Amino acid sequence: MIFSRLKFTPLTLVIAICITYALAMFLGLVRYDVGLNPTAQGIYTLVLAAVFFISDLIFRKILNNAKWIWLIETAFIILTVAMILIFKEI
């Protein structure tokens, strides 16, 4: 079966969440009061999903062990969220 060759990693979950959030932004399902409009937030979220996708491909190419992929990608997600929160406060 074709799905048996697919690998599920933490970044694939984050990519799916980013695409779903961007779609909700474009459809107007998310309300906003202050800040960027939903279209710009949706575009930035899709760019972030593209960066995560490329990172996922790189991690899969470099690391062959699924345990290390999960560990490294989870650390990458935590560091990325921390950087986003730090830059948001500045």
N, C-alpha and C positions, 0 to 999 in steps of 0.2 A: 504494500500500500504506500502511496506517496507521502502520507502524513507521518509515517514511521521514521523518515529521514529528517524531519524538522526538529530543531532543538528549541526548547522553551527556556528562555533566560530572563533575568530581571529586566534587562533593557527592552526586550520585546513587550513586556507588560507595560512599561513606562511609555513606549512608543504608542501602544494601543490607547492608553489613557490620554496622551497628548492629542492624538488624532480625533478621539471622541470629544474632547474639550473644544478643539478648534471647530469641529462641526457644529457643536452647540453654540459657539460664538457666531458662526456664520448664519445659523438659522434664527438667531435672536432669542434663544432660550435662556441666556444668562443676562441678568440685569446688571447695570453698572451705574454708579452715581458720579464718581470722580475718577479722572485718569484717562487712559487711552480708550478709544471707542472699541467696541467688540471686534470689528473687522481687523484693526491693527493688532489686537491681542491674539486673534486667530492666526494671523500671518506669522507673528513671532512664535507662537506655539508650534506651528508647522515647521518653522526653521529649527526650533529646538528638537523636534522629532527627527528631522533629517540629520542633525548632528548626532543624536543618539543612535540612529540607524547606522551611520558610518562608523561610529565607535563600536557598535555591536559587531559589525563585520570585521573590524580590526582585531577585536578581542577574540573572536572565533577563529581567525586565521592564526594568531600568535599562540593561543592556549588550546591544547587538545583535551585536557582533562576537564570534565564537566564541573567537578568540585571547585577547581580554581577559577573557572569562568564565573560561577555564581558568586564566589568570594570577591573577586576583583570587580565585577560589575556592580555588586551591591555597594562596595566601597566607593566606586566611581559615582554612583547615584547619590550617596550621602554627601560626598564632597561637592557635587554640583549643586545640590539643594542648599548646602551651607553657603556656597559662594553667592548664589542668587539672593539668599536672605541678607547676607552681609552687604552686597551691592545695593539692595533695595533700601537699606537703612542709611546709606551714605548720601 
